Amino acid sequence: MRKGSYQSIIYFIASVIMITLAIQVYWNYKNYRTGKQQLINEVQISLDNAVDEYFTELAKESTVFIMTDRMLSETVKREEAFKNRRIAFQNFTRIDSFDLNKDVKISVVKDSATQNIHILKGPNLSKEEIIKCQSDLMSHLVKHEEDNKSYNKDSINDVFKSLASKAIISIAQDSLNLSRIDTLVFRELSRKNINIDYGLKYTNSLREKKEINTPIVKSAVLQTTSKSSFLPEISTLELFFVNEKLTIFKKNLVGILLSFILLSAVIASLLFLLRIINKQKQLAELKNDLISNITHEFKTPIATINAALEGIQNFNPKNDPEKTKKYVEMSSNQLHKLNIMVEKILETATLDSDKLQLDLEDVDIISLIKSISQKHKNNTPNKSITFTSSHSNMVTSLDVFHFENAINNIIDNAIKYGGSIIGISIKKTSNHITIEITDNGSELTKAHKDRIFEKFYRVPKGNTHNIKGFGIGLFYTKIIVEKHNGVVQLILDKGLTNFKITLPNE
């Protein structure tokens, strides 16, 4: 994959993620605004319902006289009582007086429309004064009959019906019991599952104010005003509330969760796609690097064999046995190298499957690793290779052939990429055997640490091929160590490269 194409894919995925994120943020913000308005409306309705219920209760408590159609007919039958404008208070024996400090309004209510009859002023109304109010009402009715120059049962009935189908004489006052309204508001909000902290503020016609939860009234951002028609004229009842965000969040929780799930799914899918594309890119790079390395590795022995055959044909006219033997040995060595390289490549397929079976036997691991280190010390005199052990002998169960190859691969890696000093050590504890191969090279970095044991991975060197290999050796080592129930690690610390193998001590 070309570098430009890969960058374009990254930019496209990043753009899609940003656009998706922006859409979800806008959608949730819009839902928040809608939920906020719905909350204000529900609080408004709850406040109005509470005010209506308050005045309903107040009307029940303050009604002093009710005349229904039935009472009207009974009153008309008692013409003498009506003529004398007196009505007994049999149903109002518990009413002694009205302890009010404001004006008292006597009203007749007809089909929800109020017709004022009389206004009394004074702090207290006794039972006798109430009877007087009632007599005044009856006087009004009798006067209506006298003005019409007639008086009979039907005409009286018509007068009452013209005033009201149900006449209610009640008391209206210009103040509110905020504590009671607070209780009713709380009940309404609880019924709607609205949990907010709120305060109430009432302003009467004289601009006098009463408040409940004053700190909230002064600091709240949101407020609503009662629109109830029962409130006295030129007066307002306001409700201020806070912590609305938590309430809105709870109401929109399902939508927020769905939005989060959708956003997470889109981002996860795109990142997974990017990961796959990145892996494909890495595999393509590994493939190209492997093909380049194999081509380079194969070309050298093939060219050498070709030169040897050409020498036999063109530079040995006398069929000199010594020359012929020399060219044949040269060709044989190169063919042997080719065979080893082919076997290494074929081994990779075996390592990926379960076909590889270990031939375990009890071996002195100290003698084995000591002989391996000595062989490399002899082959690379320009490197300082040392071996140390905490014990004189350690017997454990190993597949000698594969384990020796695994150790050889790590030492080869240290010789290729490491410094001039290579140390090999082995230690034994009650549970583990630890083998460490350390060098002072700095070729390997933390960027290579996580990938050094991957199949076909080689430390990038550009298009140079001065170091041989296919990136199979350390992958092979990892598989063999794991089949011995061990672990191999790369530790980079203070300019040292340390390959650490840990085996169980059984």
N, C-alpha and C positions, 0 to 999 in steps of 0.2 A: 504494500500500500504506500502510495506516495505521501510525503510529509504534508503537502498542501491539502490533500484530500482528508487526511486524518484531522488536521486542524479545523477544516470546515465542518466536519462532523461534531467536533467538540464545541465549536461556536453554536452550531444548530441546537444541540442538546441543551447547552446552557441557556440559549434564548427561549426554548420551549419551557424549561423549568421556571425561568423568571416570569414569563407570560402567565403560566399556570398559577404561580404564586400570587401575581398581581390580581388575577381574576378572582381567586379565592378570598384574598384580603378585601377586595371591593365588595364581593357578595356578602361576606360576613359583616362588613361595615353597614351595608344597606339593610341587612337583617337586624342589626343592632338599632339603627334609626327607626325601622318599622316597629320593633319590639318596644322601643322607648315610647313611641307615640301610643301604642296599644296600652302600655302600662299607665301612661297619663290618663288615657280615656277610662280605663278600668278604675283608677283611683278617683276620677271625677264622678263616675257612676256610683261608686261606693260611698263617697261623701254625700251626694244628693240623696241616695237611699237612706243614709243615716239621718240626715236632716228631716226628710219626710217622716221617718219613723219617730223621730223625736217630737215633731209637732203633732203626730197622731196620738202619741202617748199623752202629750200635754193637753190636747183637746179632750181626751177621755177624763183626765184629772180635773179640768177646769170647767166642764159643761155644767151649767146650773139648772137648765130647764129644757126639756125636749117635748115637742108636741107633734105627734104623728097623726095620720088620718083618723085612726081609731079614737085617739084622745080628742081630736077635733069633734067627731060625731057625738062623743059622750058629753063634751062641753056644751054643744049646741042644744042637746036634750035638756040640760039644766039651765033653762033660760033665765030663771031668777038669779042663779049664781052668776051668770054671764052679765045680766043687767047691772048687778051690783059690782061688776068688775072685780070679782074675788075668786081666786082658784086656790084650793087647799094644797099645802106642801107636804103631802103624806109621804112622798118618795124622797124627800130631802131633809129628813130629820137629823142627819149627821152633819149637815152644813150649818155651821154657826156663824162664821164670818170669813172674809177673805183678807188675809194679811198681805197687802200689796203696797208698795211704795210708789207705784206709777199709775198713770191713767188707766181706767177700766173701761173697755168698750163693750157695749151690749149690741149684739148683732143678730140678724135673721139670715140664715143661710138657705138659699134656694138654688138647687141644682148646681152646687159648687160656686155660685155667685153670691157674694155677701152684700146685703142691704143694711146699712147702719140705721139703727133705731134711736139710740140715745147714748150719750157719753156721760159718765159720772166721774167726778174728781174726788180724790180723798184717799188717805192711807188705808182705811178699813171700811168694809161693807158688812153690815150686820144682816141677820136674817130678815129683819123688818124692812131694811132698805132694798133687799132683793125682792120682797113682796111688793114694795112700792114700784120697783122697775116693772114687775109683772103687771101691776094695775095700770101703769102708764101705757103699756103695750095694749091692754084691753081697751083703754080709753081711746087709743088711736083707732082701734077697730070699730068701736061704737060710734065714734065721730064720723067714720067713713059711712056708716049706715044712716046716721041722721042727715048727712049731707045728701044722701040719695032718697030721703023722705020715705023710706020704707024700712021695715024691720020684721023679718021672719026667719025661719029656720034655714031656708035655702039661701037667702041673701047672706046670712052670717057664714054659712059654709063656703059661699063664693068668695067672700072677703078673705077667709083663711087660706083658701086655695090660691087666691091671687097673690098672697104674700109668700107662701111656701107650701110645698107638699110635706116638708118636715121643717118645722121651725126650731132652731137651736139658739139658745141664748148662752153665749160663752164669753170667756175673758181672754183678750189678746194682750200680751205684754211685750215691751221693747227691749228685752234682754234674753240671753241664752245661757243655759247651764252647760258650759263647755266640758265639764267633767263627764256629764251624761252623754253628750255628743261624742266625746273621745271614746267612751265605751262602745257606743253604737258603731262608730267608724272602725274600731279595732275588730269588732265582730264581723262587719261586712268584708273587711280585707282578709280576715282569716278564712271566711267562707270561700273566697276566691283564691286562696293559697298565695296571697301576696304578703311577703315578709319585708317590710320597710320600716325604717325609723322615721317618725313624722312629728310635726308640731302643728297646732291649730292657732289661728288668729282671727278674732271677731272684732269688727268695727261697727258700732251702732250709728244711728242717724245723727248723733251729737259728736261723732268722730272720737268717741271714747273706745279704748282698745282693751281687749282681754287676750291673754296668750297662754298656751300650754306647751311645754318644752321649748322655752324661749331660745336656748342655744341653737336648736335646729332651725327655728324660724329665722334667726339672723344669718345662719351660715348655709342654708340649703340652696341648691341651684335650681331645683325643680319645684314648681308650685302649681296648684289648681284652685279655682274659685267655684264655690257652690252656685248652681243655677236654679236652686229650688225656689218655687214661687211662694213657698210658705214663709220665707224670710221677710222680716219687716222691711218696709221701703227705705231706700238710701242706707242700707246696711250690707256688709259683706262678711262672708265666712270663707277663709282661705286655709288650705292645707299645704304645708311645706314638707318635703320628704327628701331623704338622702339614701345612700347605699343602693341606688337603683341599678347599678351595674351588675351586682351579684344577682339580683332578682331577674334581670334581663338575661344574664348568662344562663341561669337555671332554666328559664323558659325556652331558650334557644339551644340548649345543650345538645339535643339530637342533631340539629342542623350543623352545629359546630363540629361534632364528632364525625358526621358524614363528610363534611368538607375536609377535615383532617385526614380521614381515611383515603378519600379520593386523591388529595394532594400527595400523601405518602406513597400511594400506589403508583401514581404517575412518575414521581421523582425516583422511586425505587426501580421501576421498569426502565427508565432512561439510564440510570446509573448502571443497572445490570447490563443493558445493551452496550453502554460505553465500555464496561469491563470485558465483555465478550469481544468487542472490536479491538480493544487494547491487547487482549490475549492473542487474537488472530494476527495482529500486527507483530507482536513479539515472536510468534511461531514463524511468520513469514521471514522475519529477520534471522531467526535461528536457522531456518531452512537454507536461506541464501548463504549464511556464514558457513553452515555445514557443507553445502555443496562446494563452496569456494575452498574450504580446508581439505575436503576429500580429494578434490581435483588437484590441489597442490601436493598433498601427501602421496597420491597415486602417481603423479607425473614424475616425481624424483626416481622411484625405483624402476618405473617403466622406461624412463630415459636412460637409466644406468644399464638395464638389461639390453636395451636397443643398442647402446654403445658397445657393450661386450660382444653382442652378436656381430655387429659391424666390424669389430676388431678381428674376430675369428675369420670373417670372410675376406676382409681387405688387407689386414696387416699381419697375416700369418700365412704367407705363400708357401712356406716350407713345412707347414703343419707341425710347428714346434710344439711338442707335448706340454712343455712348461707353460708356454703362453696360453695354450688352449685350456689347460687346467685352471690357470689364473682367471681367465674370462668366464669359465663355467662356474667357478666358486663365487665370483662376483654376481653373476646372474642368479645363482642359487640363493645367496644371501638376500638379494632384493625380492626374490619370489617369496622367501620366508617372511619378510616384512609385510609384503602384500597380503599374505595369508593371515598373519596376525591381525592386520587392520580389518580385514573382512570378517574374521571371527569376532572381533570386538563389536562391530556393527551388528552382527547377527545375535550376539549375546544380549543386546539391548531388548530385543523382542522377547527373549526368554525371561529376562528380569521382570518384565511387565506382567508376566503370567505366574501361575502357581506351579509351573513345570519344574522350576529349579528346586531340587532337593539337596539338602546338605548331608554330607557323609561325616558325621561327628565321631571324634575319637579323643581320648584323653591325651593332652599334649602339655609339655612344659612351655608355657607362653613366653617366659623370659628367654629361654634358649632360642625360640623361633624369632622373636623380634630382634634379639641381639645379632643373629646371623643376617637378618634383613638389613639392619643398619650397617653392619660391616661390609656387606656387598655394595651398598650405595657409597660408602666411604671410599672404597677402592675404585669405584667407577668415576667418582667426581672428586679428585684430589684438591681442586680449587675451593671446595666447600669444607667448612669445619663441622663435622657431624659427630656428636657425642651421645652416649647411651648411659643411663643411670637406672638403678632399680632399688626398691626398698627391701627386696627379699632376694635370696639366692635362687630360689625356684618357686614356680606357681603352676600347679597342674589344674587345667580346666578343660572342658569339652569344646572342641573346635572342629570345623572343617578346614584342614590345613591349607588346601589348595586355594579356596576362595578367600580365606582370611588373610593369607599371605599376599594375594593380589590386592586386597582392600588396603592393607598397610602400605604396599608398594605405591599405590596410586596417590596416597596422601604425601608420602616422601617425595615422589616425582613432582607433585604440585609445589611442595616447598622448595625444591631445587629450581623449578622453572620460574616461580613468581616470588620466592622468598629472598632473604638476604644471604650473607655469606656464612652465618652461624645458624646451624640447625641442631636442636636438642630433642632427644627422644627419651622419655621417662615412663616408668611403669610403677604403679603403687597398688597396694592391696589393703582393703578394709574388711571388716567382718561380713559386709553385704555386697561389696562391689570390687571390681578390678578396673583401674583407671589407667588409660594409655594417653599420653599427651605428646604431640609432635609440634614443636614450637620453632619459629624462625623470626629473624629480625627484619623481615621484608615489610614493605609498605605498599605493595601492589594492590592488595585487596582492601576495599573500603567497606563502610557500612551499607553502601548501595548494593554491593555484591553479596552481602552476608545472607540475605534471605533467598537468593537465587542460585548460590554457588553449587547446591546439590541437585539442581534441576537437570533433567536430561538434555544433552546437547548444548548446555549453557557454557559459554567461554567468556573470560574476561575480555571486554571489547578492546581491540587493538587497531581499529580502523581496517584498512585494506592490507595490513602487513601480515606476513605468515612466517615470522622468524621463530615462533614457538609452535611446535607440533602438538596435535591433539584434536579430538573430535568433541570434547565436552561430555564424555561418557564416564571417565574414570571416577570422579567423585560421586556421580549418580550410582555407579556400581558399588562403591564403598558404602554408601548409605543403605542400599538394599541389603547387602551382605551383613552389615552390623545389625540391622533390624531383624534379619532372620536368625541372628544369634541372641535375640531378645535384648539387644543393646541400643544405645543412643550415640549418635555422633553429632558434635556441635562445633561451630566456628566461633571462637572468642577473639575479639580484637580489642587490645588494651595496651596503651602506652607504647605504640610503635611495634608491638609484637603481634604475630599471627599465630594463634594456638588452635590446633585441631584436637578436640578432646573426645575420646571414645570411652564410654562407660559400659562395662559388661557385668552381668550378674555373677556373683561368686558362689557357685553351687558346689 
